[in-house]
Amino acid sequence: MAGQRSTFIATLAILLLSFVCSTQARRIKRLDQQLSARTKPMDLSKFQVPLSNGSATLPSPTTGLSLKAITLGRGTQNYTCAAGSTAPPVAKGARAYLLDVSSLLPLISSPNKAQTILNLLPQYLVSFDFSVIQNASIPILGKHIFDAAGVPVFDLGAKGVLRAKKIAGIAAPKTASKGANGQGDGAVDWLALTEVEGSVGLKECYRVETAGGKPPASCGGGVARSIEVQYATQYWFFG
């Protein structure tokens, strides 16, 4: 048991270190390349998207779809406040990088351990600056934005583009990180999204294991302003 725990902690430390130190990240990237040359990529079908927060459950992926990508999203949930408003801030979309974690999965001995580590990463990732993330060994697979019409868009490059709409949402678990360094107003909901017109190669997406992203409960009066709230999450893509 002690040996398994040591392996778990060491693996988690290596993954986190790839965000912290760009020099070490380059070394880990070379290690990833060496391992990839003699290791088959991990079969994503062995992984199961988390659907339950402990008291409620998102709908399962549509039968017949396959898992195309597991990513870590890191960015901001965006809100606005009108002048003098004491109402809750109004959601105005999000912007995030989508980090491809598939290259890390073969470094971990089993899907169960890999998924346990992946589920922990958003609470750490939300505390890292974007400049550190850009220098990390984990490649940026794509970006998440909202277009001018307010449609959420996930551009995964060669893997496809998902233009989406929400079909279900549940609250993040009470134990979810509230934000950077555990401080903030809470974690945004877990979501199930499905494709709308204009999608290419991707049909469904799940936002789960969220950390941060919720705005303050009230705009608090004052001048009109925009609010950016840091968040991290997992995005699972099916097609």
C-alpha positions as CSV (number, residue, x, y, z in Angstrom):
1,M,0.0,0.0,0.0
2,A,2.8,2.4,0.9
3,G,4.5,1.7,-2.4
4,Q,1.3,2.3,-4.4
5,R,0.8,5.6,-2.6
6,S,4.4,6.7,-3.3
7,T,4.0,5.9,-7.0
8,F,0.7,7.9,-7.0
9,I,2.3,10.9,-5.4
10,A,5.4,10.8,-7.5
11,T,3.4,10.6,-10.7
12,L,1.2,13.5,-9.6
13,A,4.3,15.5,-8.7
14,I,5.8,14.9,-12.2
15,L,2.6,16.1,-13.9
16,L,2.4,19.2,-11.7
17,L,6.1,20.0,-12.2
18,S,5.6,20.2,-15.9
19,F,3.5,23.3,-15.3
20,V,5.8,24.8,-12.7
21,C,9.2,24.8,-14.4
22,S,9.7,25.3,-18.1
23,T,13.2,23.8,-18.1
24,Q,11.9,20.6,-16.4
25,A,9.0,20.7,-18.8
26,R,11.3,20.5,-21.7
27,R,13.0,17.5,-20.1
28,I,9.7,15.8,-19.5
29,K,8.7,16.5,-23.1
30,R,11.8,14.7,-24.3
31,L,10.9,11.8,-22.0
32,D,7.4,11.8,-23.4
33,Q,8.8,11.6,-26.9
34,Q,11.1,8.7,-26.0
35,L,8.3,6.8,-24.3
36,S,5.9,7.5,-27.2
37,A,8.4,5.9,-29.5
38,R,8.2,2.6,-27.8
39,T,4.8,2.7,-26.1
40,K,1.4,2.4,-27.7
41,P,-1.0,5.3,-27.0
42,M,-3.5,4.5,-24.2
43,D,-6.9,3.4,-25.5
44,L,-9.3,6.2,-24.6
45,S,-12.2,3.8,-24.5
46,K,-10.9,2.6,-21.2
47,F,-11.7,5.9,-19.6
48,Q,-15.2,6.9,-18.3
49,V,-16.3,10.5,-18.1
50,P,-17.4,11.5,-14.5
51,L,-21.1,12.1,-14.6
52,S,-22.2,12.2,-11.0
53,N,-21.6,14.9,-8.4
54,G,-22.7,12.5,-5.6
55,S,-26.3,13.5,-5.6
56,A,-27.2,14.2,-9.3
57,T,-26.1,12.8,-12.6
58,L,-25.5,14.1,-16.1
59,P,-27.0,12.1,-19.0
60,S,-24.6,9.5,-20.5
61,P,-22.9,10.0,-23.9
62,T,-25.1,9.0,-26.9
63,T,-24.8,5.3,-27.7
64,G,-22.5,4.8,-30.7
65,L,-20.2,7.8,-30.1
66,S,-16.6,7.3,-29.1
67,L,-14.3,9.4,-26.9
68,K,-12.2,11.6,-29.1
69,A,-10.2,13.7,-26.6
70,I,-9.8,14.4,-22.9
71,T,-8.6,17.9,-22.3
72,L,-7.9,20.2,-19.4
73,G,-9.5,23.6,-19.9
74,R,-7.9,26.7,-18.3
75,G,-9.3,30.2,-18.7
76,T,-11.9,32.6,-17.5
77,Q,-15.6,32.6,-17.1
78,N,-16.8,36.1,-18.1
79,Y,-19.5,38.3,-16.7
80,T,-20.8,41.8,-16.8
81,C,-22.4,44.2,-14.3
82,A,-24.5,47.2,-15.2
83,A,-23.9,50.5,-13.5
84,G,-25.5,50.6,-10.0
85,S,-26.6,47.0,-10.2
86,T,-26.8,44.8,-7.1
87,A,-28.1,41.8,-9.0
88,P,-25.9,38.8,-9.7
89,P,-23.4,39.3,-12.6
90,V,-24.7,38.3,-16.0
91,A,-22.8,35.5,-17.8
92,K,-21.1,36.5,-21.0
93,G,-19.3,33.4,-22.1
94,A,-15.8,32.1,-21.5
95,R,-12.3,31.9,-23.0
96,A,-10.0,29.0,-22.3
97,Y,-7.0,27.0,-23.6
98,L,-7.7,23.3,-24.1
99,L,-4.6,21.2,-23.0
100,D,-4.3,17.7,-24.5
101,V,-3.5,15.2,-21.7
102,S,-3.4,12.1,-24.0
103,S,0.3,12.3,-24.2
104,L,0.6,11.9,-20.4
105,L,-1.7,8.9,-20.1
106,P,0.9,6.3,-21.2
107,L,3.2,7.4,-18.4
108,I,0.7,6.1,-15.8
109,S,0.4,2.4,-15.2
110,S,-3.4,2.0,-15.3
111,P,-6.5,3.9,-16.5
112,N,-7.8,4.0,-12.9
113,K,-4.7,5.7,-11.6
114,A,-4.7,8.0,-14.6
115,Q,-8.3,9.1,-14.1
116,T,-7.7,9.7,-10.4
117,I,-4.8,12.0,-11.2
118,L,-6.7,13.7,-14.0
119,N,-9.6,14.4,-11.6
120,L,-7.2,16.2,-9.2
121,L,-5.5,18.4,-11.7
122,P,-8.1,21.2,-12.2
123,Q,-7.9,22.2,-8.6
124,Y,-4.1,22.7,-9.1
125,L,-4.3,24.1,-12.7
126,V,-6.6,27.0,-11.7
127,S,-3.8,28.4,-9.6
128,F,-1.2,28.6,-12.4
129,D,-0.7,31.7,-14.6
130,F,-1.3,31.4,-18.3
131,S,2.4,32.1,-19.1
132,V,3.4,29.0,-17.1
133,I,0.9,26.9,-18.9
134,Q,2.0,28.0,-22.3
135,N,5.6,26.9,-21.4
136,A,4.5,23.5,-20.1
137,S,5.1,20.1,-21.8
138,I,1.4,19.4,-22.2
139,P,0.5,20.6,-25.7
140,I,-2.4,23.1,-26.3
141,L,-4.8,21.2,-28.4
142,G,-7.2,24.1,-29.0
143,K,-9.3,26.9,-27.6
144,H,-12.8,27.5,-26.2
145,I,-14.6,30.7,-26.9
146,F,-18.1,32.1,-27.4
147,D,-18.9,33.5,-30.8
148,A,-20.7,36.8,-31.6
149,A,-24.1,35.0,-31.3
150,G,-23.2,33.6,-27.9
151,V,-22.7,30.1,-29.1
152,P,-19.9,28.1,-27.2
153,V,-17.3,27.0,-29.7
154,F,-14.5,24.4,-29.1
155,D,-11.9,24.3,-31.8
156,L,-9.7,21.2,-31.5
157,G,-7.8,21.7,-34.7
158,A,-7.5,18.4,-36.6
159,K,-9.7,16.6,-34.1
160,G,-12.7,18.8,-35.1
161,V,-14.8,21.8,-34.1
162,L,-17.8,21.6,-31.8
163,R,-20.4,24.4,-31.8
164,A,-22.6,23.5,-28.9
165,K,-25.7,24.0,-26.7
166,K,-26.3,23.0,-23.2
167,I,-28.6,20.0,-22.6
168,A,-28.0,19.4,-18.9
169,G,-26.2,20.8,-15.9
170,I,-25.6,19.8,-12.3
171,A,-23.9,21.7,-9.4
172,A,-20.2,21.0,-8.8
173,P,-19.6,18.9,-5.7
174,K,-19.4,20.8,-2.5
175,T,-15.8,19.7,-2.2
176,A,-14.8,21.3,-5.5
177,S,-12.1,24.0,-5.4
178,K,-13.6,27.5,-5.2
179,G,-10.8,29.0,-7.2
180,A,-7.1,29.8,-7.3
181,N,-5.4,28.6,-4.1
182,G,-8.8,27.4,-2.9
183,Q,-10.2,30.9,-2.7
184,G,-13.1,32.3,-4.6
185,D,-16.9,32.2,-5.0
186,G,-17.2,28.6,-6.1
187,A,-16.9,26.1,-8.9
188,V,-19.1,26.4,-12.0
189,D,-21.6,23.7,-12.8
190,W,-20.8,20.5,-14.6
191,L,-22.4,20.5,-18.1
192,A,-23.5,18.2,-20.9
193,L,-23.3,19.8,-24.3
194,T,-24.5,18.7,-27.7
195,E,-23.7,19.8,-31.2
196,V,-25.5,22.5,-33.2
197,E,-25.1,23.5,-36.9
198,G,-21.5,24.1,-37.9
199,S,-19.8,21.4,-35.9
200,V,-17.2,19.2,-37.6
201,G,-16.2,15.8,-36.3
202,L,-17.4,16.3,-32.7
203,K,-20.9,15.8,-31.4
204,E,-20.9,16.0,-27.6
205,C,-18.9,17.5,-24.8
206,Y,-18.8,17.3,-21.0
207,R,-17.5,19.9,-18.6
208,V,-16.7,18.1,-15.3
209,E,-14.4,18.3,-12.3
210,T,-14.6,22.1,-12.4
211,A,-12.6,24.5,-10.2
212,G,-13.5,28.1,-9.8
213,G,-15.3,30.2,-12.3
214,K,-18.3,31.4,-10.3
215,P,-18.8,35.2,-9.9
216,P,-19.6,37.0,-6.7
217,A,-23.3,36.8,-5.6
218,S,-23.9,40.5,-6.3
219,C,-22.5,43.2,-8.6
220,G,-22.4,45.4,-5.5
221,G,-23.4,48.6,-7.2
222,G,-20.8,50.9,-8.6
223,V,-19.8,51.5,-12.2
224,A,-20.5,49.2,-15.1
225,R,-17.8,46.6,-15.5
226,S,-16.7,43.3,-16.9
227,I,-15.6,40.5,-14.5
228,E,-13.2,37.6,-15.5
229,V,-13.2,34.7,-13.0
230,Q,-10.4,32.2,-13.3
231,Y,-11.4,28.5,-13.8
232,A,-10.1,25.1,-14.7
233,T,-11.9,22.0,-15.7
234,Q,-11.9,18.8,-17.7
235,Y,-13.6,18.8,-21.1
236,W,-14.4,15.4,-22.6
237,F,-15.2,15.3,-26.3
238,F,-17.2,12.6,-28.2
239,G,-17.8,12.1,-31.9
